[in-house]
Amino acid sequence: MRKQPIARAVFLLALAALSPGAAFCGSAVHGEPAAPVVSSIDVAALWRGAANVASRELFYGCGGEAHQPHGTFTFVKEDLDGTNPKFVVRDDDGVEWRVKLGAEARPETVASRLVWAAGYYANEDYFLSVIRVAHLPRLKRGANLVQADGSLCDVVLKRYLDGEKKIANWRWRDNPFCGTRELNGLRVLMALINNWDLTDENNAIYRETRSAPPAIYMVSDVGSTFGASALTWPLSKARGNLSSYRHSIFIRKVTPGHVDFGAPHRDSLFFLFTPREFSQKLHLEWIGRHVPREDARWMGQILAGLSPDQVRDAFRAAGYSPVEVAGFATAVLARIDQLKRL
């Protein structure tokens, strides 16, 4: 009797894998249309340069100390996109923030800082160990994470910038930067932080009206990082897990011209019972494979400008314990050294 559900799951997986565009297209969430995916745009930017890596303040990140959240927060609306519970709040200054709960809060805080340090665009993320929100209703997702006194623990706040608007998603396989050192460097960086959730729906194009460039390409969700190199079971090993990160394979293969990285990797076979999810991840492995060796070395040279203290600051900013801060920083620095020596 049990063979029928297994056979059906495998059959559905095969259909998903063979469906045209299954690997590349975003999907609607909660019945709402997905943002359009575009392959080209007149003026676009992916990398802004990293000439001042050694002077970057990784405790506060790209928003700096001045932009860190403060004061009281008032509930605005719940955000039902994606898989993690989120909602929007407004502070006393009228600034809106997206509050993300759950296991991605800590790793996303760190990842956004390292992405920014390497010269790429990143969100202004801040980790708070405790937050209280006025007029917070019962959440549709994450209600179990609200404490008895109405507070929430271990959250990451993303600042919404004036004049910034998301206009589309972008594809890893089809974008204005294909084949460039900058895009290859981003692939290397995603492998370094073990980002296994590199679906196109996690890539965003933002338009800023305040200054050029008007179209900014960003990996906008970097929460599935610093754990295993794939979605694995138990889920506690998949994100922000020092043991999983430290023992995962970073570089799988080196040839005279190219490098294969361990992340992203296909999901654990446990997730065969979620065929669509499993199929999506099957199509992501190429992002970490066949990366030009000189581009991987280039990214290593950029990241080598970071001091151990800077790397530790990124993990301290995410509320990790001193033991975890030291362990993660040592592992990250070891990976940077491997890139330098390619």
N, C-alpha and C positions, 0 to 999 in steps of 0.2 A: 504493500500500500504506500510506503514512503517513497517509492521510486518515481511515482508520477509527479509530485511537486518538484523533485530534483530535475527530472527531465524537462519539465516545463520551464524552470529557471534557466537551464542551459540553452533551450530553444529560444527563449526571449533574448538572452544575451547574444546569441548568434545573430538574431535579427537586428538588434541595436548596433552591433559592430559593423553590419553590412549596410546599414541605412545610409543613404547619401547625406553627407554633411554632419553625421552624428558626432564627429570629433570636434567640429569647429564652431557650431552655432550655439548661442546662448538660448535659454528657454525662459518662458514666462513663469513668474512666481505668484502663487495664490491668485491665479486667474487674470493677472494683469499682464499687458504686453511687455516683452523684454525690450530693453533699449536697443536701438538699431546697431548692427555691427557694420563698421565701415572699413574699407581696405586702403583708402588713400585720403589725403586732405592737403589743402594747399600749403599751409604753413604749420609745421608740427615740430615738437621737441620731445625727446625721450631722455636725454642726458644733458645736464647743465654744466658739467665739468667738476673736477675735484682737486683744484689747485691748493686749497687750504684744508686738506684732510686733517693734518696734525693739530689744527686749531679748532676743530669742530667740537661743540659742547654736546656730548652724547647723553648726558643725564636729562636735559630738557628737550633735546631733539631739534627739528627744524623750526618749531614754533618759538623756541627760546624760553627763558624764564618769564618774559613779559606776557606771553600768551597762555601760560598755564591756567587751568580752571580755578576759580575761587568764588567765594560768596555762596549764595543759595541758588538752588536749581528748581525750576518749575516744569512739570510734565507738559509736553506739547502733543506728541502722538507716538503711537507704537509703530515700529518699522518691521514689517513682516517679510522683507526680502531675505534671501539666503536661508541658512539652517540654524544660525545662532540667534538667541533672543537679543533684540535691540529696541531702543526707543530714543526719541529725541527730546531734549530738554532745552530750556532757555535760562541763562544766568541773569544776574542783576544788571549787567551792562547791555542786555539784549542780544548777546551772542548765543547762537544755537550750537548744540553739541549732540553728536550721536553717541549714546551709551551702549557699549556691547558687554554682555554678561557671559560668564562661562569660561571654558578652558582656553579660549583663544586670547583672552585679555592680556596675559603676561607675554606670550611669545610675539603677539602683534606689536606690542610696545617696543620690544627689542628690535624686531625685524625692520620696523619703519625707520629706526635710527641708523641701522647699518646700511639700508638702502639709500638713505639721504647722505650718509657719510661717503658713499661710493660715487656720489654725483648724480644720482637719479632723483626724480620727483617722488615725494612721499607725503602722506597725510601728517597733519600735526596731531600726534597721539600722545595722550598722557594717562598714566595708570593711577588710579586712586584705590587705596585699600578699603575705604568706606565712603559711601555717598548717600545722602538723604535727599529725597525729591518731594517737593510739595505737590499735592493733588495727584499723587500716583494712584491710578486705578488698579484693579486686578488685571495683571498682564495675561494676554492669551498665550504667550510663551515666556517661560522663565519665572512664573509666579512662585515656584518652589524655591527660588533663589532670593526672595525677599524675606528679610528677617522679621521676627515678631514685632520689633519696634519700627518697622517700615524702612530700615536701611538696607543697602545692598553692599556686598563685599567684593573686592577684587574685580574692578571693572576698568575698561579702557574708554576714554573719551576722545572722540575725533572732533576737532573744531571745524565748523563750516565757515569758510572764508567769504568775505564780501566780494561780490563780482564773479564768484566761481560757480560754474554750472556744468554738471555732467551732461554731455551731448551724445555719447555713444559708448559702445564697447569696442575693443580692437582684438584682432586675431593674432595669435602667435605665428601662424603660417602665412598670413597675408596682411602686411602692413608696410608703411613707407620706409621702414628701417631694415627690412629683410637683407641678410648678408652683411650688415655693417658690424664693425667692431663693438659699437655701443649695444646693439641688441644681443650679440653673442656674450658680451660682458654681463648683461642682465641675466642671461641663461646660467652663467657661471655663478652669479650671486644667489640665484634661486636654489641652485644645488648646494651652495655653501650653507645656507640656512635650512636646508631640507624642506623646502616648500613643495609638498606633493599635490596640492590642490591648485593646479595651474590651468584650470578651465578658463575659456575666453570670457565667461561672465564675470570673472574676477579681475578683468582688465578694464580700465576706464579711460575715456578721453574727456578731459575737462577743458572748458573754454573760460579763459580769464579775460574780462573786459578791461582790466586796469592797465595791462602792459603786454607787450609781445613776449613770448610767442602766444598767439591766441588759442592754440590747440596743444594741450599737454597730455602725453601718453604716460600712463602710470599703472603699475600692478597695485590695485587699490585694496585688495584683501590679502594680507600676508599673515593671517592668524594660524594657518596650518603649518607651523614651522617649529624648529628646534625640538623635534621628537624623532620618530621613525621616518624613514624615507618614503613611506607609503601609508595610506590609511590601513590601520591594523587593529587587531583586537587583543586585549581590551583597549578601549578608546583612550584611556589614560596614558598609553604609551605613544600615542600618535602626535601629540602636541606638547611642547614645553616640558619634555621629560628628559632629564639629564642622562640617565642610563641609556635610553634609546638613542639619543643623539650621539653620545660618545662612542657607542658600539656600532653605529651604522657605517656602511661603506660610503666614503666620500668619492674617491676616484676609483673607477672600476677597471679602466684600461687606458693606456697611453701608447700612441703610435707616433712615428716621426712628425705627422702633421695634425693629429687630432687627439681629443680627450673624450672619454665616456665617463659620465658621473653616475653616482648611485641614485640620485633623486632628480626628477620624480620617478617612482617605481610603481608598478601596478599594485592595486589593492591586494590585501590578504585574501586568500581563497574563501575565507569566511564570508566575504561580501559578494560571492556568486549569487546569493539569494536576494541581492539588490541589483538586477541585471543592468539597468541604465547607468547607475553609479559605477559599476565595475567596468562597463564598456567605455565610459568617458575616460577613466584613468588609463585604460589600455592604450588609448591614443595619445597620451601625454608623454610617454617615455622618451620619445624622440627629442624633446626639448633639452634633455640633459645628455644627449648622445651626439657624437661626431662634432664636437665644438672645436673650432680651430685652436691649435695649441698656443699659438702666439696671442690670441685674444684672451685665452684663459690666463696666460702669464701676465698679460696687461692688467687684467682685473686684480690679480694677486699683487702686482706692484703698487696699484692704487691703495688697496686695503692695507698693505704693509706700512703705509704712512700713519696708521692708527697705533697709538701706544697701548700697552696692556691696561693702563688706567682708563683710557677712553672706552675700551671694550667692556671693562668691568662696570663702568658707569652706565652703559646701556642696559645691563642686566640689573643693576641696582635700581634703576628707574622703574623697572617692572615689578619690584617688590620681592624678588627672589631672596632666599636666605643667603648669608655669607658663604656657606659651603657650596650652594648652587651657583652663586656668582662666580666663585673661583673656578669651579668645574667647567661651567659653560665657557667662560673666557679662555681657559686653557685649551679647550677643544676647538674653539673658533680660531685662535691664534695658530694652532697646529695646522689647521686647514689652509689658512692664509700662507703659511710657510710652504706647504705642499705646492700651492699655485706658483709661488715665486720660483720654485726650483724646477718647474716644468721646462 
